[in-house]
Amino acid sequence: MFKVKAESNLSLSSFQLVQSSLPARTLAYTLALLFIFSLLILPFVPWQQTTVGIGRVVAYAPLDRQQLIESPINGRVVKWHVHEGTRVKKGDPIINISDNDPDFIDRIRSEKNALLSRLEAARSREDSIRARIISLRSSKGSAVDAAESRRLMALDRVRGAEQAVDAAKANLKATDIQLDRQKLLVEKGLASKRNLELAELDHTNAVTGLDRARAALDAAKKEARAFGSDTGKVGEDAEAMINDARASLASAQAEVARVLEELPRIEARLSRQQTQEVYASRDGTIMRILVNPDTQQLKEGDGVAIIVPDSEDKAVELYVNGDDIPLIREGRKVRLQFQGYPVLQLAGWPEVAVGTFGGIVKLVDVSDNGSGSFRILVEPDKEDRAWPSSAYLRQGVRVRGWIFLNRVSLGFELWRKFNDFPPMLPLEEMNKIE
């Protein structure tokens, strides 16, 4: 009996030794209660939906972003005035380029001078033809007036010949009457035969005169018709000469136009070849030199250096997945982490973020970049703390950004994440879709 009781006491003592202590049990109960409480309040905890974008710092104005300096001519690098990291002002020399053919510029100048000579000759010919047209028009008027005067004179001669015919007819009629009268008197013995012969002679002369007057009238009419035709011919010949001169004038004008068309191209080539020294287009810093001096041949348009313009007007270029792009629009708030700046960012509770900088969405691209990501442009939030200066925040610095979307419950957000659903569209957009 004593032995069994001793064993029972020993067993109870061992059990007590392996039991959890009271503080441990209290902690376990507390954690379990907290877990259950968390599950109960989870649907009601507010959560800020965010989407993450990765990008870099850029200048807000496109002209202030890094630029490629190009070679204006074909040639070879002769001298560099800068090196990588050199700060330059607008108009400072960057590089000297020499043409591969040292006589090329002289030949272009000779070609330009030849074009100018052609232009001068064509314009002189144009002026000469214009003067000739004016002279032909003047001579045409004089020639037409002279031909018209000859035609009118011929008409006057026709009228004179008609009057002569009328006079000859009247004279013939008078001689006929006189001849008949003399014949009657001779038959009655009242006149001599000599008077009859004279009357017959006058009659014969009157007939001859009528024939002569008629011939003169016919000749005058033919001459009048000839002068009338000559008047039209003079005008047509003069107009033909004027038209020929106009054709020559058009040819001269076409030559002037061809020369004027070729001249700008020659001047552009000459200007490009003369531009053998490249200057900085803006204030900035030479970031990279792309060609070697004295050894590398350049073509027109080849890049020789990269310049980063000075600009305090910074922006951030972020790329966001297309699943979240429906809710991103201008005016959305953004929290930014710049490369080299430690941060503490709780996406759902931006109020407790530390080390981030504020931004506002300024632009959302209407199309993706070809891989399903959309570019957005973020400008500084003037109501937040200022971004670092250009000495620390240079163009190209990597950036991570959190774009704030809608306010939802934490339970909804976890359910959305577990199911890989996109953010909910705005109500007005859903109504449009329906």
Phi, psi and chi 1 to 4 in degrees:
 res  aa     phi    psi   chi1   chi2   chi3   chi4
   1 MET       -  -43.5 -176.8   69.4  179.0      -
   2 PHE   -66.1  -33.2  176.5   78.0      -      -
   3 LYS   -69.8  -42.2 -176.0  177.9 -179.8  179.4
   4 VAL   -65.5  -41.3  172.2      -      -      -
   5 LYS   -65.5  -37.0 -175.5  175.9 -179.5 -178.3
   6 ALA   -65.5  -41.6      -      -      -      -
   7 GLU   -65.0  -37.9  -70.9  178.5   -4.6      -
   8 SER   -64.5  -42.5  176.0      -      -      -
   9 ASN   -64.9  -37.1  -67.4  -25.9      -      -
  10 LEU   -66.3  -41.5 -178.7   62.4      -      -
  11 SER   -63.5  -42.3  175.6      -      -      -
  12 LEU   -64.7  -38.4 -179.1   60.3      -      -
  13 SER   -64.9  -39.7  175.8      -      -      -
  14 SER   -67.9  -38.7  -61.4      -      -      -
  15 PHE   -63.7  -40.6  179.1   75.1      -      -
  16 GLN   -66.6  -31.5  -68.4  175.6  -12.1      -
  17 LEU   -66.7  -32.1  -70.2  175.8      -      -
  18 VAL   -91.8   -1.3  -61.5      -      -      -
  19 GLN   -76.7  149.2  -68.5  -64.2  -48.8      -
  20 SER   -68.0  150.3  -61.0      -      -      -
  21 SER   -75.3  162.6   64.1      -      -      -
  22 LEU   -61.7  -42.4 -178.9   59.9      -      -
  23 PRO   -62.4  -37.7  -25.3   35.4      -      -
  24 ALA   -65.6  -42.3      -      -      -      -
  25 ARG   -65.0  -38.0  -71.7 -162.3  -57.9  -88.7
  26 THR   -63.5  -43.0  -56.4      -      -      -
  27 LEU   -62.5  -42.2  178.0   61.1      -      -
  28 ALA   -63.6  -44.4      -      -      -      -
  29 TYR   -62.7  -39.0  -66.6  147.3      -      -
  30 THR   -64.3  -44.6  -57.3      -      -      -
  31 LEU   -63.8  -39.5  -69.5  177.1      -      -
  32 ALA   -64.7  -42.0      -      -      -      -
  33 LEU   -64.6  -40.9  -69.6  174.4      -      -
  34 LEU   -63.1  -40.2  -71.9  175.2      -      -
  35 PHE   -62.6  -46.0  177.7   73.9      -      -
  36 ILE   -63.9  -39.7  -63.7  171.7      -      -
  37 PHE   -64.9  -39.1  179.9   73.2      -      -
  38 SER   -63.3  -41.6  -61.5      -      -      -
  39 LEU   -63.5  -33.2  -69.0  178.2      -      -
  40 LEU   -73.6  -38.0  -67.2  175.3      -      -
  41 ILE   -93.8   -5.4   68.0  170.2      -      -
  42 LEU   -54.8  -44.3 -170.4   62.4      -      -
  43 PRO   -64.8  -15.6  -20.8   34.4      -      -
  44 PHE  -105.6   -5.6  -51.0  102.0      -      -
  45 VAL   -75.1  127.1  173.7      -      -      -
  46 PRO   -68.9  146.8   25.1  -32.8      -      -
  47 TRP  -142.7  135.8 -178.1  -93.5      -      -
  48 GLN   -94.3  114.5  174.3   68.3   62.6      -
  49 GLN   -69.2  137.2  -76.8 -176.0  -43.2      -
  50 THR  -137.1  156.6   60.7      -      -      -
  51 THR  -128.6  143.1 -178.4      -      -      -
  52 VAL   -99.1  136.7  178.9      -      -      -
  53 GLY  -128.4  145.2      -      -      -      -
  54 ILE  -114.4  136.9  -55.9  -63.1      -      -
  55 GLY  -165.0 -147.2      -      -      -      -
  56 ARG  -151.7  166.5   60.7 -166.8  178.2   97.9
  57 VAL   -82.7  133.4  175.5      -      -      -
  58 VAL  -134.5  169.2  -63.2      -      -      -
  59 ALA   -78.6  144.9      -      -      -      -
  60 TYR   -65.9  -45.2 -177.6   76.0      -      -
  61 ALA   -83.1  133.0      -      -      -      -
  62 PRO   -57.5  -32.0  -25.1   34.2      -      -
  63 LEU   -71.5  -16.6  -69.0  178.5      -      -
  64 ASP   -93.0    0.7  -69.1  -24.2      -      -
  65 ARG   -85.6  167.6  -60.7  170.4 -171.1  172.4
  66 GLN   -58.5  140.8   69.4  177.9   31.4      -
  67 GLN  -127.9  150.5  -59.3  173.7    6.5      -
  68 LEU   -94.9  124.6 -179.7   66.1      -      -
  69 ILE   -88.0  123.3  -59.3  175.5      -      -
  70 GLU  -107.7  156.4  -61.1  178.1  -12.2      -
  71 SER   -78.7  128.3  171.3      -      -      -
  72 PRO   -80.7  -14.3   29.1  -32.8      -      -
  73 ILE  -139.9  168.9   62.2  172.0      -      -
  74 ASN   -83.0  133.4  -60.0  -31.8      -      -
  75 GLY   174.6 -156.3      -      -      -      -
  76 ARG  -133.9  142.7  177.8  175.8   55.1   85.1
  77 VAL   -69.2  127.8  177.6      -      -      -
  78 VAL  -103.2  -44.2  174.9      -      -      -
  79 LYS  -154.4  138.5  179.7 -178.6  179.0 -178.5
  80 TRP  -100.8  134.4  -80.1   99.6      -      -
  81 HIS   -97.7   -6.5  -63.8  -84.1      -      -
  82 VAL  -135.5  171.0  -62.7      -      -      -
  83 HIS  -137.6  174.0   53.6   79.2      -      -
  84 GLU   -62.9  128.8  -68.1 -176.0   -5.6      -
  85 GLY    97.1   -4.7      -      -      -      -
  86 THR   -72.2  132.9  -58.5      -      -      -
  87 ARG   -88.3  131.8  -65.8 -171.8   59.3   81.0
  88 VAL  -126.1  155.2  -65.4      -      -      -
  89 LYS  -103.5  161.1  -63.1  -69.5 -174.8 -178.9
  90 LYS   -60.4  126.4 -178.1  177.4 -179.5 -179.6
  91 GLY    96.9   -7.8      -      -      -      -
  92 ASP   -69.2  142.0  -72.7   -9.7      -      -
  93 PRO   -68.7  140.3   23.7  -32.2      -      -
  94 ILE  -107.6  -49.6  -59.2  -67.5      -      -
  95 ILE  -154.7  147.8 -174.6  175.2      -      -
  96 ASN  -107.4  131.6  -74.0   -4.0      -      -
  97 ILE  -122.1  133.6  -57.6  174.3      -      -
  98 SER  -108.7  138.7  173.9      -      -      -
  99 ASP   -70.7  147.8 -163.9  -79.8      -      -
 100 ASN   -66.0  -31.1  -63.6  -34.0      -      -
 101 ASP  -106.1  110.5 -175.8   -2.2      -      -
 102 PRO   -68.1  -21.5   22.0  -31.8      -      -
 103 ASP   -96.1    6.0  -62.5  -31.5      -      -
 104 PHE   -65.2  -41.0 -172.4   61.6      -      -
 105 ILE   -64.2  -40.1  -67.3 -179.4      -      -
 106 ASP   -63.0  -39.1  -67.0  -25.5      -      -
 107 ARG   -67.5  -37.2  -74.7 -160.7  -66.6  -87.5
 108 ILE   -65.6  -40.2  -65.4  179.5      -      -
 109 ARG   -62.2  -42.2  -72.7 -162.4 -177.5  101.4
 110 SER   -62.2  -41.0  -61.0      -      -      -
 111 GLU   -64.3  -38.7 -170.4  174.7   -9.0      -
 112 LYS   -65.9  -42.8  177.7 -176.8  176.9 -178.4
 113 ASN   -62.6  -39.2  -66.9  -27.2      -      -
 114 ALA   -63.2  -41.0      -      -      -      -
 115 LEU   -63.7  -40.2  -81.1  177.4      -      -
 116 LEU   -64.2  -38.3  -68.2  175.3      -      -
 117 SER   -64.8  -42.4  -60.9      -      -      -
 118 ARG   -61.7  -39.7  -80.4  177.0   55.2 -168.8
 119 LEU   -64.5  -43.1  178.9   61.4      -      -
 120 GLU   -64.1  -43.1 -175.9  178.6   -1.8      -
 121 ALA   -65.1  -41.5      -      -      -      -
 122 ALA   -65.5  -40.1      -      -      -      -
 123 ARG   -68.3  -37.0  -77.2  177.0  171.6  169.7
 124 SER   -64.2  -43.5  176.3      -      -      -
 125 ARG   -63.1  -38.4 -179.2  165.6  171.8 -103.4
 126 GLU   -62.5  -45.2 -177.3 -178.6   -1.5      -
 127 ASP   -62.8  -40.9  -65.1  -22.7      -      -
 128 SER   -63.6  -41.4  175.7      -      -      -
 129 ILE   -68.8  -36.3  -65.9  173.5      -      -
 130 ARG   -61.9  -44.4  -70.2 -176.6 -171.7  -83.6
 131 ALA   -62.2  -39.8      -      -      -      -
 132 ARG   -64.0  -39.8 -177.7 -173.4  172.3 -162.0
 133 ILE   -62.8  -42.9  -69.6  175.1      -      -
 134 ILE   -61.5  -43.2  -66.0  173.5      -      -
 135 SER   -64.0  -41.3  176.6      -      -      -
 136 LEU   -65.2  -39.1  -73.8  173.6      -      -
 137 ARG   -63.0  -40.8  -74.8  174.0  176.9  169.1
 138 SER   -65.9  -44.9  177.5      -      -      -
 139 SER   -67.5  -32.0   62.2      -      -      -
 140 LYS   -61.2  -44.0  173.6 -172.4  175.2 -178.0
 141 GLY   -62.9  -42.4      -      -      -      -
 142 SER   -65.8  -43.5  -59.9      -      -      -
 143 ALA   -64.9  -41.5      -      -      -      -
 144 VAL   -65.1  -40.5  170.4      -      -      -
 145 ASP   -63.6  -41.7  -69.1  -18.2      -      -
 146 ALA   -65.8  -42.0      -      -      -      -
 147 ALA   -65.7  -37.2      -      -      -      -
 148 GLU   -65.6  -38.2 -178.0   66.0   17.8      -
 149 SER   -63.8  -40.8  -61.9      -      -      -
 150 ARG   -66.2  -36.8  -71.2 -166.8  -63.1  -89.1
 151 ARG   -65.3  -41.3 -172.4 -177.3   70.3   83.1
 152 LEU   -66.0  -38.2  -66.1  176.5      -      -
 153 MET   -63.6  -38.4  -68.7  171.9   60.9      -
 154 ALA   -65.4  -38.2      -      -      -      -
 155 LEU   -63.7  -38.2  -68.2  176.8      -      -
 156 ASP   -62.9  -40.5  -69.1  -20.8      -      -
 157 ARG   -66.3  -34.3  -76.9 -166.4  -70.6  -88.1
 158 VAL   -63.2  -43.6  168.5      -      -      -
 159 ARG   -64.6  -38.9  -74.8 -167.7  -69.2  -89.8
 160 GLY   -64.1  -40.3      -      -      -      -
 161 ALA   -66.7  -36.7      -      -      -      -
 162 GLU   -64.0  -41.3  -71.2  175.0  -13.9      -
 163 GLN   -64.8  -37.4  -67.5  174.3   -1.0      -
 164 ALA   -64.6  -38.2      -      -      -      -
 165 VAL   -64.4  -42.6  168.6      -      -      -
 166 ASP   -61.0  -41.2  -67.1  -22.0      -      -
 167 ALA   -65.1  -40.1      -      -      -      -
 168 ALA   -66.4  -37.4      -      -      -      -
 169 LYS   -64.6  -41.8  -72.6 -179.7  179.0  179.2
 170 ALA   -64.2  -40.0      -      -      -      -
 171 ASN   -66.3  -39.0 -174.0   30.6      -      -
 172 LEU   -65.5  -40.6  177.6   59.4      -      -
 173 LYS   -62.8  -39.2 -175.2  176.9 -179.9  180.0
 174 ALA   -66.6  -39.6      -      -      -      -
 175 THR   -69.6  -34.1   56.2      -      -      -
 176 ASP   -61.9  -44.8  -74.7  -20.5      -      -
 177 ILE   -63.8  -42.4  -65.2  172.9      -      -
 178 GLN   -64.9  -39.8 -178.0   64.8   20.2      -
 179 LEU   -65.6  -43.3  179.7   59.8      -      -
 180 ASP   -63.6  -38.1  -68.2  -20.7      -      -
 181 ARG   -65.8  -41.8 -175.2 -177.3  -63.0  113.6
 182 GLN   -67.9  -40.0  -69.9  -62.4  -33.6      -
 183 LYS   -60.4  -41.7  -74.4  179.6  179.2 -179.8
 184 LEU   -66.2  -39.8 -176.6   57.8      -      -
 185 LEU   -69.1  -37.6  -69.3  176.3      -      -
 186 VAL   -66.1  -39.9  169.5      -      -      -
 187 GLU   -63.8  -32.0  -70.8  176.1   -1.7      -
 188 LYS   -87.8   -6.8  -69.0 -178.1  178.8 -178.8
 189 GLY    77.8   20.1      -      -      -      -
 190 LEU   -95.4  -11.9  -61.7  176.3      -      -
 191 ALA  -134.7  158.4      -      -      -      -
 192 SER   -85.8  161.3   62.8      -      -      -
 193 LYS   -66.0  -25.8 -168.4  174.2 -179.5  179.2
 194 ARG   -63.3  -39.5  174.4   64.6  178.8  168.2
 195 ASN   -64.9  -35.3  -68.8  -23.7      -      -
 196 LEU   -65.9  -43.3  178.5   59.8      -      -
 197 GLU   -63.3  -40.3  -68.0  174.4   -8.5      -
 198 LEU   -64.2  -36.5  -68.3  174.3      -      -
 199 ALA   -66.9  -39.8      -      -      -      -
 200 GLU   -64.8  -38.5  -70.3  176.1   -9.7      -
 201 LEU   -64.2  -41.9  179.7   60.6      -      -
 202 ASP   -63.5  -37.2  -69.1  -22.3      -      -
 203 HIS   -65.1  -44.2 -178.4  -92.1      -      -
 204 THR   -62.2  -41.9  -58.8      -      -      -
 205 ASN   -63.7  -37.3  -69.8  -24.7      -      -
 206 ALA   -65.3  -41.4      -      -      -      -
 207 VAL   -63.1  -43.5  172.3      -      -      -
 208 THR   -63.6  -41.9  -57.0      -      -      -
 209 GLY   -63.1  -36.6      -      -      -      -
 210 LEU   -66.1  -41.8  178.4   58.8      -      -
 211 ASP   -63.5  -40.8  -67.5  -22.1      -      -
 212 ARG   -64.7  -40.5 -171.4 -177.4  -55.6  109.9
 213 ALA   -66.5  -38.7      -      -      -      -
 214 ARG   -65.4  -41.0  -74.7  174.6  174.9  170.2
 215 ALA   -63.4  -41.0      -      -      -      -
 216 ALA   -64.7  -38.5      -      -      -      -
 217 LEU   -64.2  -42.6  175.6   60.8      -      -
 218 ASP   -64.0  -40.7 -174.6   59.6      -      -
 219 ALA   -65.3  -39.4      -      -      -      -
 220 ALA   -65.6  -38.7      -      -      -      -
 221 LYS   -65.4  -44.0  -71.8 -178.6  178.0  179.9
 222 LYS   -62.0  -40.1  -68.9  179.5  179.3  179.3
 223 GLU   -65.5  -37.9 -175.1 -179.3   20.4      -
 224 ALA   -64.9  -42.0      -      -      -      -
 225 ARG   -64.4  -38.6  -74.2 -164.3  -63.8  -89.4
 226 ALA   -64.1  -44.2      -      -      -      -
 227 PHE   -67.0  -33.1  -79.3  131.6      -      -
 228 GLY   -63.7  -43.4      -      -      -      -
 229 SER   -66.3  -36.7  -59.9      -      -      -
 230 ASP   -65.7  -33.2 -174.0   59.2      -      -
 231 THR   -62.3  -45.6  -59.4      -      -      -
 232 GLY   -65.4  -38.5      -      -      -      -
 233 LYS   -66.4  -39.6 -176.8  175.8 -178.5  -60.1
 234 VAL   -61.3  -43.0  167.7      -      -      -
 235 GLY   -65.0  -42.4      -      -      -      -
 236 GLU   -66.5  -41.9  -68.5  173.6   -3.2      -
 237 ASP   -63.2  -41.9  -69.5  -15.1      -      -
 238 ALA   -65.6  -39.6      -      -      -      -
 239 GLU   -67.0  -36.5 -169.6   63.3   30.2      -
 240 ALA   -63.8  -41.5      -      -      -      -
 241 MET   -64.7  -38.3  -64.8  177.4   66.5      -
 242 ILE   -65.5  -41.7  -69.2  174.5      -      -
 243 ASN   -64.0  -38.7  -69.7  -25.7      -      -
 244 ASP   -62.9  -40.2 -177.4   66.7      -      -
 245 ALA   -66.7  -36.7      -      -      -      -
 246 ARG   -64.6  -39.7  -74.6  173.7  177.5  167.7
 247 ALA   -62.6  -41.5      -      -      -      -
 248 SER   -63.9  -37.9  -60.3      -      -      -
 249 LEU   -64.7  -41.1  176.4   61.5      -      -
 250 ALA   -63.5  -38.5      -      -      -      -
 251 SER   -63.3  -41.9  176.7      -      -      -
 252 ALA   -65.4  -40.8      -      -      -      -
 253 GLN   -64.6  -37.6  -70.3  174.4  -23.1      -
 254 ALA   -64.6  -38.3      -      -      -      -
 255 GLU   -63.9  -41.7  177.1   68.2   13.2      -
 256 VAL   -61.9  -42.9  170.7      -      -      -
 257 ALA   -64.3  -40.4      -      -      -      -
 258 ARG   -63.2  -42.4  -78.5 -165.4  -63.8  -89.5
 259 VAL   -65.8  -42.8  174.0      -      -      -
 260 LEU   -65.2  -27.6  -69.4  177.2      -      -
 261 GLU   -74.9  -37.2 -177.3 -179.4    1.4      -
 262 GLU   -78.5  -30.2  -66.1  176.5   10.0      -
 263 LEU   -61.0  -45.7 -167.7   58.0      -      -
 264 PRO   -59.8  -36.5  -23.9   34.1      -      -
 265 ARG   -64.6  -41.4  -70.7 -162.3  -69.4  -94.2
 266 ILE   -64.9  -43.0  -66.3  -65.1      -      -
 267 GLU   -64.8  -37.1  -70.0  177.3  -16.8      -
 268 ALA   -65.3  -43.3      -      -      -      -
 269 ARG   -62.3  -43.0  -71.2  176.0   57.1 -163.9
 270 LEU   -65.0  -40.4 -178.7   60.1      -      -
 271 SER   -64.4  -42.3  176.2      -      -      -
 272 ARG   -64.6  -41.6  -75.8 -163.4  -60.9  -92.3
 273 GLN   -69.2  -31.2  -68.0  -58.2  129.8      -
 274 GLN   -75.7  -21.9  -72.7  177.0  -24.5      -
 275 THR   -81.4   72.9  -51.1      -      -      -
 276 GLN   -95.5    1.1  -62.8 -174.4   -0.6      -
 277 GLU  -121.2  122.6 -170.1  170.5   43.4      -
 278 VAL   -96.5  134.1 -178.7      -      -      -
 279 TYR  -114.8  158.2  -60.5   92.7      -      -
 280 ALA   -70.5  132.7      -      -      -      -
 281 SER   -84.7  -19.7   59.1      -      -      -
 282 ARG  -149.0  164.4  -59.2  178.3   64.2   85.6
 283 ASP   -69.4  136.5  -62.7  -11.9      -      -
 284 GLY   175.0 -160.3      -      -      -      -
 285 THR  -127.3  134.9  -56.4      -      -      -
 286 ILE   -74.9  112.8  -59.3  -61.8      -      -
 287 MET   -87.1  -40.2 -175.5  178.5   76.3      -
 288 ARG  -146.6  139.2 -167.6   87.4   65.7 -117.5
 289 ILE  -103.5  125.9  -69.2  177.7      -      -
 290 LEU  -101.7   -9.7  -56.1  177.2      -      -
 291 VAL  -130.0  158.2  -63.6      -      -      -
 292 ASN   -93.1  142.8  -61.8  -38.5      -      -
 293 PRO   -73.4  145.2   25.2  -31.7      -      -
 294 ASP    68.3   -9.7  -60.7  -32.9      -      -
 295 THR  -119.4  -30.3   58.8      -      -      -
 296 GLN   -95.1  131.2 -172.4  164.5  -15.9      -
 297 GLN   -86.4  139.4  -61.9  -67.2  -35.2      -
 298 LEU  -113.7  148.7  -61.9  175.2      -      -
 299 LYS  -110.1  157.5  -65.6 -178.9 -179.3  178.8
 300 GLU   -59.4  125.8 -179.0 -178.7  -17.1      -
 301 GLY    96.9   -7.8      -      -      -      -
 302 ASP   -68.2  141.3  -74.9   -9.2      -      -
 303 GLY   -75.3  136.3      -      -      -      -
 304 VAL  -112.3  -27.6  -63.6      -      -      -
 305 ALA  -160.3  163.5      -      -      -      -
 306 ILE  -119.1  127.5  -63.0  176.0      -      -
 307 ILE  -115.0  137.9 -177.2  173.3      -      -
 308 VAL  -107.1  108.0  179.2      -      -      -
 309 PRO   -64.0  150.0  -19.5   31.8      -      -
 310 ASP   -72.8  131.6  -66.5  -22.0      -      -
 311 SER  -161.0  130.8  175.0      -      -      -
 312 GLU   -95.3   -5.0  -68.1  -66.5  -25.2      -
 313 ASP   -90.0   85.5 -167.6    9.0      -      -
 314 LYS   -91.9  159.2  -66.3  -69.9 -169.3  -66.9
 315 ALA  -149.7  169.1      -      -      -      -
 316 VAL  -121.6  134.1  167.2      -      -      -
 317 GLU  -106.9  110.9 -170.9  178.5   60.7      -
 318 LEU  -113.1  148.8  -64.2  177.7      -      -
 319 TYR  -115.6  125.6  -73.4   89.8      -      -
 320 VAL  -120.4  144.3 -179.0      -      -      -
 321 ASN   -62.1  144.3 -170.6  -77.2      -      -
 322 GLY   -66.1  -18.5      -      -      -      -
 323 ASP   -64.2  -31.5  -72.0  -19.0      -      -
 324 ASP   -99.6   -2.7  -60.7  -27.6      -      -
 325 ILE   -68.9  -24.5 -154.3   65.7      -      -
 326 PRO   -59.8  -30.3  -25.9   35.1      -      -
 327 LEU   -93.5   -3.9  -74.9 -177.8      -      -
 328 ILE   -91.8  122.1  -59.8  177.5      -      -
 329 ARG  -145.6  171.1   55.5 -178.3  178.7  -89.9
 330 GLU   -59.4  136.0  -65.1 -178.0    8.0      -
 331 GLY   100.2  -10.4      -      -      -      -
 332 ARG   -65.3  144.0  -72.2  -75.2 -167.0 -175.8
 333 LYS   -79.3  148.9  -64.5  -74.2 -173.4  176.9
 334 VAL  -139.1  141.0 -175.6      -      -      -
 335 ARG  -110.1  133.0  -59.5  -53.4  -59.0  178.5
 336 LEU  -120.2  137.8  -59.0  170.1      -      -
 337 GLN  -114.5  115.2  175.3 -168.9    2.4      -
 338 PHE   -86.8  146.2  -63.2  117.1      -      -
 339 GLN   -58.5  128.9 -173.9  178.0   19.2      -
 340 GLY    95.4   -3.9      -      -      -      -
 341 TYR  -112.4  114.1  -74.8   81.6      -      -
 342 PRO   -69.1  142.3   25.5  -33.6      -      -
 343 VAL  -138.6  162.0  -59.2      -      -      -
 344 LEU  -127.1  109.2  173.1   62.3      -      -
 345 GLN  -127.0  115.9  168.7   68.5   19.8      -
 346 LEU   -99.7  112.0  -62.4  179.8      -      -
 347 ALA   -57.6  -40.1      -      -      -      -
 348 GLY   -79.5  -19.6      -      -      -      -
 349 TRP  -127.7   80.0  -64.7  -72.9      -      -
 350 PRO   -64.1  -16.0   24.3  -34.1      -      -
 351 GLU   -64.7  -24.0  -62.6   81.9    1.4      -
 352 VAL   -99.9   10.3  -61.0      -      -      -
 353 ALA   -67.0  142.3      -      -      -      -
 354 VAL  -130.4  132.0  177.1      -      -      -
 355 GLY    88.1   -3.4      -      -      -      -
 356 THR   -92.6  166.2   58.6      -      -      -
 357 PHE  -121.6  147.3  -64.0   84.3      -      -
 358 GLY   -86.1  148.1      -      -      -      -
 359 GLY  -149.0  166.8      -      -      -      -
 360 ILE  -132.2  135.8  -63.4  177.3      -      -
 361 VAL   -67.0  123.3  175.4      -      -      -
 362 LYS  -103.7  -31.7 -178.2   63.6  176.3  178.5
 363 LEU  -149.2  138.9  172.1   68.8      -      -
 364 VAL  -125.2  123.0 -179.0      -      -      -
 365 ASP   -64.1  146.1  -79.5   -7.1      -      -
 366 VAL   -83.9  -10.1  -63.8      -      -      -
 367 SER  -137.7  156.9  178.4      -      -      -
 368 ASP   -80.3  177.9   70.0  -24.2      -      -
 369 ASN   -91.0   12.8   62.9  -10.1      -      -
 370 GLY    99.7  -11.4      -      -      -      -
 371 SER  -124.9   18.0   60.0      -      -      -
 372 GLY    90.7   -1.1      -      -      -      -
 373 SER  -102.8  146.4  -64.3      -      -      -
 374 PHE  -111.8  141.3  -72.3   79.0      -      -
 375 ARG   -91.1  134.6 -176.2 -176.6   73.0  112.4
 376 ILE  -125.5  149.4   67.1  172.4      -      -
 377 LEU  -112.4  127.2 -159.4   63.3      -      -
 378 VAL  -116.0  129.9  179.1      -      -      -
 379 GLU  -107.0  161.9   64.2  178.1   -1.4      -
 380 PRO   -61.7  144.1  -21.6   32.8      -      -
 381 ASP   -86.1  112.7 -172.4   -7.1      -      -
 382 LYS   -67.1  -19.2  -63.2 -179.9  179.9  178.3
 383 GLU   -85.6   -6.9  -61.6  178.0   -3.8      -
 384 ASP  -105.2 -178.9 -153.2  -55.3      -      -
 385 ARG   -71.2  151.7   64.5  169.4  175.5  159.8
 386 ALA   -68.3  149.0      -      -      -      -
 387 TRP   -70.5  160.2  -70.4    6.3      -      -
 388 PRO   -60.4  157.8  -22.6   32.0      -      -
 389 SER   -72.0  170.4   65.0      -      -      -
 390 SER   -62.7  -22.9  -62.7      -      -      -
 391 ALA   -65.5  -27.3      -      -      -      -
 392 TYR  -111.6  -25.9  -56.6   98.5      -      -
 393 LEU  -113.5   83.8 -166.1   63.0      -      -
 394 ARG   -90.2  161.5  -57.3 -176.3  179.6 -174.4
 395 GLN   -64.1  134.6  -67.3 -168.9   39.9      -
 396 GLY   100.0  -10.2      -      -      -      -
 397 VAL   -61.0  133.5  169.0      -      -      -
 398 ARG   -69.4  145.3  -55.2  -59.8  -63.8  175.9
 399 VAL  -137.5  140.9 -178.6      -      -      -
 400 ARG  -116.7  129.4 -176.9 -179.0 -178.6   90.2
 401 GLY  -127.5  143.8      -      -      -      -
 402 TRP  -112.3  113.0  -66.9  -92.3      -      -
 403 ILE   -93.5  125.3  -58.6   98.2      -      -
 404 PHE   -79.3  132.5  -63.5  156.4      -      -
 405 LEU  -108.2 -112.9  -57.1  179.3      -      -
 406 ASN  -103.4  160.2  -68.2  -25.8      -      -
 407 ARG   -90.8  120.9  -81.4  -80.3 -172.7  177.1
 408 VAL  -135.1  179.8  -64.5      -      -      -
 409 SER   -85.0  156.2   65.4      -      -      -
 410 LEU   -65.1  -35.9  179.7   56.7      -      -
 411 GLY   -62.4  -43.7      -      -      -      -
 412 PHE   -61.6  -41.2  173.6   83.5      -      -
 413 GLU   -65.8  -41.5 -175.3   66.0   11.7      -
 414 LEU   -65.0  -41.5  -69.6  174.7      -      -
 415 TRP   -60.7  -40.5  172.9   80.3      -      -
 416 ARG   -65.6  -42.1 -176.6 -177.4   76.7   83.2
 417 LYS   -67.3  -41.6  -70.5  -69.8 -173.5 -178.9
 418 PHE   -62.8  -34.2  -69.1  154.0      -      -
 419 ASN   -94.8   -0.6  -69.2  -82.9      -      -
 420 ASP    56.0   44.1 -165.0   23.4      -      -
 421 PHE   -89.3  150.4  -70.6  159.5      -      -
 422 PRO   -74.4  164.8   27.6  -34.2      -      -
 423 PRO   -59.8  152.0  -20.6   31.7      -      -
 424 MET   -68.4  136.8 -175.3 -180.0  -63.7      -
 425 LEU   -72.0  154.5  -69.7  174.8      -      -
 426 PRO   -58.5  151.7  -21.5   31.4      -      -
 427 LEU   -60.1  -40.9 -177.9   59.3      -      -
 428 GLU   -65.7  -32.3   60.9  -88.3   14.3      -
 429 GLU   -71.8  -37.4 -167.0   68.5   23.3      -
 430 MET   -62.9  -38.0  -65.6  -64.3  -65.3      -
 431 ASN   -63.8  -38.5  -66.7  -25.3      -      -
 432 LYS   -63.9  -42.6  -70.3 -178.6 -178.0  178.5
 433 ILE   -63.1  -43.4  -65.9  175.1      -      -
 434 GLU   -64.5      -  -69.2  176.8   -1.6      -
